[in-house]
Amino acid sequence: MQSGTRRALFAVGLIAGSLALAGCGQSSAANAPAPTGPVEVGVVTIQPQRVALTSELPGRTAPYMVSEVRPQVGGIIQKRLFKEGGEIKAGQVLYQIDPASYQAAYDSARAALDKARATQGSVKLKADRYKELVAINAVSKQDFDDASASLKQAEADVASAKAAVDTARINLDYTRITSPISGRIGRSLVTPGALVTANQTLALSTVQQLDPIYVDVTQASTQVLKLKRELAEGQLQSDGDNGAKVKLVLEDGSAYPIEGHLELSEVTVDQTTGSITMRAVFPNPKHELLPGMFVRAQLIEGVKNEAILAPQQGVTRDHKGAATAMVVGKNGKAELRQLTTSRALGANWLVTSGLNAGDQLIVEGLQKIKPGVPVKTVPASNVAAAPAAKPAASAPVAG
């Protein structure tokens, strides 16, 4: 019993000693001095820049010209003279209507004209003779008046016959249905043997001119008003002729290689959407753009000469969603700033308030600091160069 008691007391003593040593270690660690000295951070010095501001707007392509092919005379389609989906020229014959009845009408009109001309010649000779005879009182004036009236009637018959010939010729020509414009033709909705009528509702086919091609985009009227106000107040300057240039981003995200230009802007606002429709024209030599495609158009709004750009990695959001940034204060300590951003330009935010020229924005080492901590600045190493001219387009962002 005494031996067991001694062993139990010895074990308790060992445990107590271990706990005492652990407490001493924690006390020593707690009493150790905190690290001193400024924290090294990477900074970017804010410098005003001249940038061209652009907007990226959704749009749809539309053909430059559209012509629905319809017959102007009735008859049976004899031939289709084009390849569906092919390129055609203005004036090219697309369909041939059976011309037999129209050819006969034309020949009849020509014969009637010849008859009228023959009658006119005979009446004219008689009128000329009576004119000489009436001068010597060889015929009565009444006979001369009758001959003159017959001549005028014969001349009118000739004019009427000429008009009939012209009408018959036009109808005969209409049996050859031609394309009014150059472009690409779609599928044919009729086949040889089909009966068509003049000015029917159903189009035989449709021709669309695709080079150049229209791109219709919409912009909110509030954005247009804001742009005009900034230009009027001098916050933005017009980019001259470049202000009318437009670039395209296709549905797959690739850039269309040819620039277009803005041609018109609607003078009224759509009451249902509150937007204004604008139309741009793009060259389309390879027919990469087809009617109805969804695209994104990049429009140059204006030039901001003293733009403040901040790298996105140096801007964070607080719990309310407001933009914030850490800068180096005058005393060499980290300082928290509230920012207002208007849009993203590439890898940067366009800052309208909160940063000034010469401020040192902290973009590296943010996880090691908090407001009031002394910092040691070094140039940031992993920040992309800010665009000095025309940045990539992006949609406005609320700040």
VOKEKE-160839 format. One record per residue (C-alpha): x, y, z; residue number from 0. Coordinates in steps of 0.25 Angstrom, whole numbers, m for minus. Example, Ala and Ser with C-alpha at 12.3 -4.5 7.8 and 13.67 -1.06 7.14 Angstrom:
<sites>
<px = 49; py = m18; pz = 31; nr = 0> .
<px = 55; py = m4; pz = 29; nr = 1> .
</sites>
This chain:
<sites>
<px = 0; py = 0; pz = 0; nr = 0> .
<px = 11; py = 10; pz = 3; nr = 1> .
<px = 18; py = 6; pz = m10; nr = 2> .
<px = 6; py = 9; pz = m18; nr = 3> .
<px = 3; py = 22; pz = m11; nr = 4> .
<px = 17; py = 27; pz = m14; nr = 5> .
<px = 16; py = 23; pz = m29; nr = 6> .
<px = 3; py = 31; pz = m30; nr = 7> .
<px = 9; py = 43; pz = m23; nr = 8> .
<px = 21; py = 43; pz = m32; nr = 9> .
<px = 11; py = 43; pz = m45; nr = 10> .
<px = 3; py = 54; pz = m39; nr = 11> .
<px = 16; py = 62; pz = m37; nr = 12> .
<px = 21; py = 60; pz = m51; nr = 13> .
<px = 8; py = 65; pz = m57; nr = 14> .
<px = 8; py = 77; pz = m48; nr = 15> .
<px = 22; py = 80; pz = m53; nr = 16> .
<px = 19; py = 79; pz = m67; nr = 17> .
<px = 7; py = 88; pz = m66; nr = 18> .
<px = 16; py = 98; pz = m58; nr = 19> .
<px = 26; py = 98; pz = m70; nr = 20> .
<px = 16; py = 100; pz = m80; nr = 21> .
<px = 10; py = 112; pz = m73; nr = 22> .
<px = 24; py = 118; pz = m72; nr = 23> .
<px = 26; py = 116; pz = m87; nr = 24> .
<px = 12; py = 123; pz = m90; nr = 25> .
<px = 16; py = 134; pz = m81; nr = 26> .
<px = 29; py = 136; pz = m88; nr = 27> .
<px = 23; py = 136; pz = m102; nr = 28> .
<px = 12; py = 146; pz = m97; nr = 29> .
<px = 22; py = 155; pz = m92; nr = 30> .
<px = 31; py = 154; pz = m104; nr = 31> .
<px = 32; py = 168; pz = m111; nr = 32> .
<px = 24; py = 170; pz = m124; nr = 33> .
<px = 31; py = 172; pz = m137; nr = 34> .
<px = 34; py = 187; pz = m140; nr = 35> .
<px = 37; py = 195; pz = m152; nr = 36> .
<px = 29; py = 198; pz = m165; nr = 37> .
<px = 22; py = 188; pz = m173; nr = 38> .
<px = 28; py = 187; pz = m188; nr = 39> .
<px = 16; py = 189; pz = m198; nr = 40> .
<px = 16; py = 191; pz = m213; nr = 41> .
<px = 10; py = 204; pz = m218; nr = 42> .
<px = 6; py = 211; pz = m231; nr = 43> .
<px = 7; py = 226; pz = m232; nr = 44> .
<px = m6; py = 232; pz = m238; nr = 45> .
<px = m4; py = 241; pz = m250; nr = 46> .
<px = m15; py = 247; pz = m258; nr = 47> .
<px = m16; py = 242; pz = m272; nr = 48> .
<px = m23; py = 245; pz = m285; nr = 49> .
<px = m32; py = 234; pz = m289; nr = 50> .
<px = m43; py = 232; pz = m299; nr = 51> .
<px = m56; py = 227; pz = m292; nr = 52> .
<px = m64; py = 217; pz = m300; nr = 53> .
<px = m77; py = 210; pz = m298; nr = 54> .
<px = m80; py = 195; pz = m301; nr = 55> .
<px = m95; py = 194; pz = m306; nr = 56> .
<px = m103; py = 182; pz = m311; nr = 57> .
<px = m108; py = 182; pz = m325; nr = 58> .
<px = m113; py = 174; pz = m337; nr = 59> .
<px = m108; py = 174; pz = m352; nr = 60> .
<px = m118; py = 178; pz = m363; nr = 61> .
<px = m116; py = 178; pz = m378; nr = 62> .
<px = m112; py = 191; pz = m385; nr = 63> .
<px = m123; py = 189; pz = m395; nr = 64> .
<px = m134; py = 178; pz = m396; nr = 65> .
<px = m143; py = 175; pz = m408; nr = 66> .
<px = m154; py = 165; pz = m408; nr = 67> .
<px = m156; py = 160; pz = m422; nr = 68> .
<px = m170; py = 160; pz = m427; nr = 69> .
<px = m176; py = 158; pz = m441; nr = 70> .
<px = m183; py = 170; pz = m448; nr = 71> .
<px = m190; py = 162; pz = m458; nr = 72> .
<px = m198; py = 149; pz = m457; nr = 73> .
<px = m194; py = 136; pz = m463; nr = 74> .
<px = m187; py = 122; pz = m462; nr = 75> .
<px = m173; py = 122; pz = m457; nr = 76> .
<px = m165; py = 115; pz = m468; nr = 77> .
<px = m150; py = 116; pz = m462; nr = 78> .
<px = m143; py = 120; pz = m450; nr = 79> .
<px = m130; py = 126; pz = m454; nr = 80> .
<px = m122; py = 127; pz = m441; nr = 81> .
<px = m115; py = 119; pz = m431; nr = 82> .
<px = m121; py = 120; pz = m417; nr = 83> .
<px = m112; py = 127; pz = m407; nr = 84> .
<px = m103; py = 132; pz = m418; nr = 85> .
<px = m98; py = 146; pz = m422; nr = 86> .
<px = m106; py = 153; pz = m432; nr = 87> .
<px = m105; py = 167; pz = m439; nr = 88> .
<px = m115; py = 178; pz = m441; nr = 89> .
<px = m123; py = 175; pz = m454; nr = 90> .
<px = m120; py = 160; pz = m454; nr = 91> .
<px = m132; py = 151; pz = m459; nr = 92> .
<px = m137; py = 143; pz = m447; nr = 93> .
<px = m150; py = 136; pz = m453; nr = 94> .
<px = m156; py = 135; pz = m467; nr = 95> .
<px = m171; py = 136; pz = m468; nr = 96> .
<px = m177; py = 129; pz = m481; nr = 97> .
<px = m177; py = 141; pz = m490; nr = 98> .
<px = m186; py = 136; pz = m501; nr = 99> .
<px = m199; py = 144; pz = m499; nr = 100> .
<px = m191; py = 156; pz = m496; nr = 101> .
<px = m183; py = 155; pz = m509; nr = 102> .
<px = m196; py = 154; pz = m516; nr = 103> .
<px = m201; py = 166; pz = m510; nr = 104> .
<px = m189; py = 174; pz = m513; nr = 105> .
<px = m189; py = 169; pz = m528; nr = 106> .
<px = m204; py = 173; pz = m528; nr = 107> .
<px = m201; py = 187; pz = m523; nr = 108> .
<px = m190; py = 189; pz = m533; nr = 109> .
<px = m199; py = 185; pz = m544; nr = 110> .
<px = m210; py = 195; pz = m539; nr = 111> .
<px = m199; py = 206; pz = m539; nr = 112> .
<px = m195; py = 203; pz = m553; nr = 113> .
<px = m210; py = 204; pz = m557; nr = 114> .
<px = m211; py = 217; pz = m550; nr = 115> .
<px = m199; py = 223; pz = m556; nr = 116> .
<px = m204; py = 219; pz = m570; nr = 117> .
<px = m217; py = 225; pz = m568; nr = 118> .
<px = m210; py = 238; pz = m563; nr = 119> .
<px = m202; py = 238; pz = m575; nr = 120> .
<px = m214; py = 238; pz = m584; nr = 121> .
<px = m222; py = 248; pz = m576; nr = 122> .
<px = m210; py = 257; pz = m576; nr = 123> .
<px = m209; py = 257; pz = m591; nr = 124> .
<px = m224; py = 260; pz = m593; nr = 125> .
<px = m223; py = 272; pz = m583; nr = 126> .
<px = m211; py = 277; pz = m590; nr = 127> .
<px = m218; py = 277; pz = m603; nr = 128> .
<px = m230; py = 284; pz = m597; nr = 129> .
<px = m222; py = 295; pz = m591; nr = 130> .
<px = m217; py = 298; pz = m605; nr = 131> .
<px = m231; py = 297; pz = m611; nr = 132> .
<px = m238; py = 305; pz = m601; nr = 133> .
<px = m228; py = 317; pz = m604; nr = 134> .
<px = m234; py = 318; pz = m618; nr = 135> .
<px = m248; py = 314; pz = m613; nr = 136> .
<px = m248; py = 301; pz = m621; nr = 137> .
<px = m253; py = 294; pz = m608; nr = 138> .
<px = m262; py = 299; pz = m597; nr = 139> .
<px = m256; py = 303; pz = m584; nr = 140> .
<px = m265; py = 293; pz = m578; nr = 141> .
<px = m258; py = 282; pz = m585; nr = 142> .
<px = m245; py = 287; pz = m581; nr = 143> .
<px = m249; py = 288; pz = m567; nr = 144> .
<px = m254; py = 274; pz = m567; nr = 145> .
<px = m240; py = 269; pz = m574; nr = 146> .
<px = m233; py = 277; pz = m563; nr = 147> .
<px = m241; py = 270; pz = m552; nr = 148> .
<px = m239; py = 256; pz = m558; nr = 149> .
<px = m224; py = 259; pz = m558; nr = 150> .
<px = m224; py = 263; pz = m543; nr = 151> .
<px = m232; py = 250; pz = m540; nr = 152> .
<px = m222; py = 242; pz = m548; nr = 153> .
<px = m210; py = 248; pz = m541; nr = 154> .
<px = m217; py = 245; pz = m527; nr = 155> .
<px = m220; py = 230; pz = m532; nr = 156> .
<px = m205; py = 229; pz = m535; nr = 157> .
<px = m201; py = 234; pz = m521; nr = 158> .
<px = m211; py = 225; pz = m515; nr = 159> .
<px = m205; py = 213; pz = m523; nr = 160> .
<px = m191; py = 217; pz = m518; nr = 161> .
<px = m196; py = 217; pz = m504; nr = 162> .
<px = m202; py = 203; pz = m506; nr = 163> .
<px = m189; py = 198; pz = m512; nr = 164> .
<px = m181; py = 203; pz = m500; nr = 165> .
<px = m191; py = 197; pz = m490; nr = 166> .
<px = m190; py = 183; pz = m498; nr = 167> .
<px = m175; py = 184; pz = m498; nr = 168> .
<px = m174; py = 187; pz = m483; nr = 169> .
<px = m183; py = 176; pz = m480; nr = 170> .
<px = m174; py = 167; pz = m489; nr = 171> .
<px = m162; py = 171; pz = m482; nr = 172> .
<px = m168; py = 169; pz = m468; nr = 173> .
<px = m169; py = 154; pz = m472; nr = 174> .
<px = m154; py = 154; pz = m469; nr = 175> .
<px = m153; py = 157; pz = m454; nr = 176> .
<px = m140; py = 163; pz = m451; nr = 177> .
<px = m133; py = 167; pz = m438; nr = 178> .
<px = m134; py = 182; pz = m434; nr = 179> .
<px = m121; py = 182; pz = m426; nr = 180> .
<px = m108; py = 174; pz = m425; nr = 181> .
<px = m106; py = 165; pz = m413; nr = 182> .
<px = m109; py = 151; pz = m408; nr = 183> .
<px = m122; py = 144; pz = m411; nr = 184> .
<px = m129; py = 135; pz = m402; nr = 185> .
<px = m137; py = 122; pz = m405; nr = 186> .
<px = m148; py = 122; pz = m416; nr = 187> .
<px = m162; py = 121; pz = m411; nr = 188> .
<px = m167; py = 116; pz = m425; nr = 189> .
<px = m163; py = 106; pz = m435; nr = 190> .
<px = m165; py = 105; pz = m450; nr = 191> .
<px = m179; py = 102; pz = m453; nr = 192> .
<px = m185; py = 111; pz = m442; nr = 193> .
<px = m196; py = 121; pz = m445; nr = 194> .
<px = m192; py = 135; pz = m441; nr = 195> .
<px = m201; py = 148; pz = m441; nr = 196> .
<px = m197; py = 163; pz = m443; nr = 197> .
<px = m193; py = 169; pz = m429; nr = 198> .
<px = m196; py = 157; pz = m421; nr = 199> .
<px = m194; py = 157; pz = m406; nr = 200> .
<px = m184; py = 145; pz = m406; nr = 201> .
<px = m170; py = 149; pz = m410; nr = 202> .
<px = m163; py = 139; pz = m420; nr = 203> .
<px = m150; py = 142; pz = m413; nr = 204> .
<px = m142; py = 152; pz = m405; nr = 205> .
<px = m129; py = 159; pz = m409; nr = 206> .
<px = m121; py = 166; pz = m398; nr = 207> .
<px = m109; py = 175; pz = m400; nr = 208> .
<px = m99; py = 171; pz = m389; nr = 209> .
<px = m87; py = 180; pz = m393; nr = 210> .
<px = m87; py = 189; pz = m386; nr = 211> .
<px = m97; py = 185; pz = m375; nr = 212> .
<px = m104; py = 193; pz = m364; nr = 213> .
<px = m102; py = 190; pz = m349; nr = 214> .
<px = m114; py = 196; pz = m340; nr = 215> .
<px = m111; py = 198; pz = m326; nr = 216> .
<px = m118; py = 205; pz = m314; nr = 217> .
<px = m113; py = 214; pz = m303; nr = 218> .
<px = m121; py = 219; pz = m291; nr = 219> .
<px = m126; py = 233; pz = m292; nr = 220> .
<px = m120; py = 236; pz = m278; nr = 221> .
<px = m106; py = 232; pz = m283; nr = 222> .
<px = m107; py = 241; pz = m295; nr = 223> .
<px = m112; py = 253; pz = m286; nr = 224> .
<px = m100; py = 250; pz = m277; nr = 225> .
<px = m90; py = 250; pz = m288; nr = 226> .
<px = m96; py = 263; pz = m294; nr = 227> .
<px = m95; py = 270; pz = m280; nr = 228> .
<px = m80; py = 265; pz = m278; nr = 229> .
<px = m77; py = 270; pz = m292; nr = 230> .
<px = m83; py = 284; pz = m289; nr = 231> .
<px = m77; py = 285; pz = m276; nr = 232> .
<px = m63; py = 282; pz = m281; nr = 233> .
<px = m61; py = 269; pz = m274; nr = 234> .
<px = m60; py = 262; pz = m287; nr = 235> .
<px = m55; py = 267; pz = m300; nr = 236> .
<px = m60; py = 262; pz = m314; nr = 237> .
<px = m50; py = 253; pz = m321; nr = 238> .
<px = m52; py = 259; pz = m334; nr = 239> .
<px = m55; py = 250; pz = m346; nr = 240> .
<px = m51; py = 238; pz = m337; nr = 241> .
<px = m63; py = 241; pz = m329; nr = 242> .
<px = m72; py = 235; pz = m341; nr = 243> .
<px = m64; py = 222; pz = m342; nr = 244> .
<px = m69; py = 209; pz = m337; nr = 245> .
<px = m63; py = 195; pz = m334; nr = 246> .
<px = m70; py = 182; pz = m333; nr = 247> .
<px = m69; py = 170; pz = m324; nr = 248> .
<px = m75; py = 157; pz = m330; nr = 249> .
<px = m84; py = 147; pz = m323; nr = 250> .
<px = m72; py = 138; pz = m320; nr = 251> .
<px = m64; py = 149; pz = m314; nr = 252> .
<px = m55; py = 152; pz = m325; nr = 253> .
<px = m53; py = 166; pz = m331; nr = 254> .
<px = m58; py = 169; pz = m345; nr = 255> .
<px = m45; py = 174; pz = m352; nr = 256> .
<px = m51; py = 186; pz = m360; nr = 257> .
<px = m56; py = 199; pz = m353; nr = 258> .
<px = m70; py = 205; pz = m356; nr = 259> .
<px = m75; py = 219; pz = m354; nr = 260> .
<px = m88; py = 224; pz = m348; nr = 261> .
<px = m98; py = 229; pz = m359; nr = 262> .
<px = m110; py = 233; pz = m351; nr = 263> .
<px = m117; py = 234; pz = m338; nr = 264> .
<px = m132; py = 234; pz = m336; nr = 265> .
<px = m138; py = 248; pz = m332; nr = 266> .
<px = m148; py = 241; pz = m322; nr = 267> .
<px = m147; py = 233; pz = m310; nr = 268> .
<px = m154; py = 219; pz = m310; nr = 269> .
<px = m165; py = 221; pz = m299; nr = 270> .
<px = m165; py = 206; pz = m295; nr = 271> .
<px = m150; py = 205; pz = m293; nr = 272> .
<px = m145; py = 219; pz = m291; nr = 273> .
<px = m134; py = 217; pz = m301; nr = 274> .
<px = m129; py = 223; pz = m314; nr = 275> .
<px = m126; py = 215; pz = m326; nr = 276> .
<px = m113; py = 218; pz = m334; nr = 277> .
<px = m109; py = 212; pz = m347; nr = 278> .
<px = m95; py = 209; pz = m351; nr = 279> .
<px = m90; py = 205; pz = m365; nr = 280> .
<px = m79; py = 194; pz = m366; nr = 281> .
<px = m71; py = 189; pz = m379; nr = 282> .
<px = m74; py = 175; pz = m380; nr = 283> .
<px = m66; py = 170; pz = m392; nr = 284> .
<px = m65; py = 155; pz = m388; nr = 285> .
<px = m79; py = 155; pz = m383; nr = 286> .
<px = m75; py = 151; pz = m369; nr = 287> .
<px = m86; py = 159; pz = m363; nr = 288> .
<px = m100; py = 153; pz = m367; nr = 289> .
<px = m114; py = 160; pz = m364; nr = 290> .
<px = m119; py = 157; pz = m350; nr = 291> .
<px = m106; py = 154; pz = m343; nr = 292> .
<px = m104; py = 159; pz = m329; nr = 293> .
<px = m92; py = 168; pz = m327; nr = 294> .
<px = m86; py = 178; pz = m317; nr = 295> .
<px = m82; py = 191; pz = m323; nr = 296> .
<px = m72; py = 200; pz = m316; nr = 297> .
<px = m75; py = 215; pz = m318; nr = 298> .
<px = m65; py = 225; pz = m315; nr = 299> .
<px = m72; py = 235; pz = m306; nr = 300> .
<px = m61; py = 246; pz = m303; nr = 301> .
<px = m47; py = 249; pz = m298; nr = 302> .
<px = m44; py = 251; pz = m283; nr = 303> .
<px = m31; py = 259; pz = m282; nr = 304> .
<px = m29; py = 257; pz = m267; nr = 305> .
<px = m34; py = 243; pz = m264; nr = 306> .
<px = m30; py = 236; pz = m251; nr = 307> .
<px = m28; py = 222; pz = m253; nr = 308> .
<px = m26; py = 212; pz = m241; nr = 309> .
<px = m22; py = 197; pz = m243; nr = 310> .
<px = m33; py = 188; pz = m240; nr = 311> .
<px = m25; py = 180; pz = m230; nr = 312> .
<px = m23; py = 192; pz = m221; nr = 313> .
<px = m38; py = 195; pz = m220; nr = 314> .
<px = m47; py = 186; pz = m211; nr = 315> .
<px = m61; py = 187; pz = m207; nr = 316> .
<px = m67; py = 188; pz = m192; nr = 317> .
<px = m79; py = 181; pz = m187; nr = 318> .
<px = m88; py = 192; pz = m193; nr = 319> .
<px = m82; py = 190; pz = m207; nr = 320> .
<px = m75; py = 204; pz = m207; nr = 321> .
<px = m61; py = 204; pz = m213; nr = 322> .
<px = m49; py = 206; pz = m204; nr = 323> .
<px = m34; py = 207; pz = m205; nr = 324> .
<px = m22; py = 208; pz = m196; nr = 325> .
<px = m12; py = 219; pz = m199; nr = 326> .
<px = 1; py = 224; pz = m192; nr = 327> .
<px = m2; py = 236; pz = m184; nr = 328> .
<px = 7; py = 248; pz = m181; nr = 329> .
<px = 12; py = 242; pz = m168; nr = 330> .
<px = 16; py = 229; pz = m176; nr = 331> .
<px = 5; py = 221; pz = m170; nr = 332> .
<px = m6; py = 214; pz = m177; nr = 333> .
<px = m19; py = 222; pz = m179; nr = 334> .
<px = m33; py = 217; pz = m184; nr = 335> .
<px = m40; py = 225; pz = m195; nr = 336> .
<px = m54; py = 224; pz = m200; nr = 337> .
<px = m55; py = 224; pz = m215; nr = 338> .
<px = m65; py = 227; pz = m226; nr = 339> .
<px = m63; py = 219; pz = m239; nr = 340> .
<px = m70; py = 221; pz = m252; nr = 341> .
<px = m66; py = 209; pz = m260; nr = 342> .
<px = m55; py = 199; pz = m263; nr = 343> .
<px = m45; py = 202; pz = m273; nr = 344> .
<px = m37; py = 189; pz = m276; nr = 345> .
<px = m30; py = 185; pz = m263; nr = 346> .
<px = m33; py = 199; pz = m257; nr = 347> .
<px = m44; py = 206; pz = m250; nr = 348> .
<px = m47; py = 221; pz = m255; nr = 349> .
<px = m48; py = 228; pz = m241; nr = 350> .
<px = m56; py = 241; pz = m241; nr = 351> .
<px = m54; py = 244; pz = m226; nr = 352> .
<px = m45; py = 239; pz = m214; nr = 353> .
<px = m31; py = 239; pz = m221; nr = 354> .
<px = m23; py = 251; pz = m226; nr = 355> .
<px = m10; py = 252; pz = m235; nr = 356> .
<px = 2; py = 248; pz = m227; nr = 357> .
<px = m5; py = 239; pz = m217; nr = 358> .
<px = 2; py = 226; pz = m215; nr = 359> .
<px = m8; py = 215; pz = m216; nr = 360> .
<px = m4; py = 202; pz = m209; nr = 361> .
<px = m7; py = 190; pz = m218; nr = 362> .
<px = 3; py = 179; pz = m212; nr = 363> .
<px = 3; py = 175; pz = m197; nr = 364> .
<px = m11; py = 179; pz = m194; nr = 365> .
<px = m13; py = 166; pz = m185; nr = 366> .
<px = m2; py = 171; pz = m176; nr = 367> .
<px = m6; py = 185; pz = m172; nr = 368> .
<px = m18; py = 192; pz = m167; nr = 369> .
<px = m21; py = 207; pz = m165; nr = 370> .
<px = m10; py = 214; pz = m157; nr = 371> .
<px = 1; py = 204; pz = m159; nr = 372> .
<px = 14; py = 210; pz = m163; nr = 373> .
<px = 18; py = 205; pz = m177; nr = 374> .
<px = 31; py = 204; pz = m186; nr = 375> .
<px = 28; py = 207; pz = m200; nr = 376> .
<px = 34; py = 200; pz = m212; nr = 377> .
<px = 29; py = 200; pz = m227; nr = 378> .
<px = 19; py = 190; pz = m230; nr = 379> .
<px = 24; py = 179; pz = m238; nr = 380> .
<px = 11; py = 172; pz = m244; nr = 381> .
<px = 3; py = 183; pz = m248; nr = 382> .
<px = m1; py = 184; pz = m263; nr = 383> .
<px = 2; py = 198; pz = m269; nr = 384> .
<px = m10; py = 207; pz = m270; nr = 385> .
<px = m15; py = 210; pz = m284; nr = 386> .
<px = m10; py = 224; pz = m288; nr = 387> .
<px = m19; py = 225; pz = m300; nr = 388> .
<px = m31; py = 217; pz = m304; nr = 389> .
<px = m35; py = 207; pz = m294; nr = 390> .
<px = m43; py = 194; pz = m296; nr = 391> .
<px = m58; py = 197; pz = m295; nr = 392> .
<px = m67; py = 193; pz = m283; nr = 393> .
<px = m80; py = 196; pz = m278; nr = 394> .
<px = m82; py = 207; pz = m267; nr = 395> .
<px = m80; py = 202; pz = m253; nr = 396> .
<px = m87; py = 209; pz = m241; nr = 397> .
<px = m78; py = 214; pz = m231; nr = 398> .
</sites>
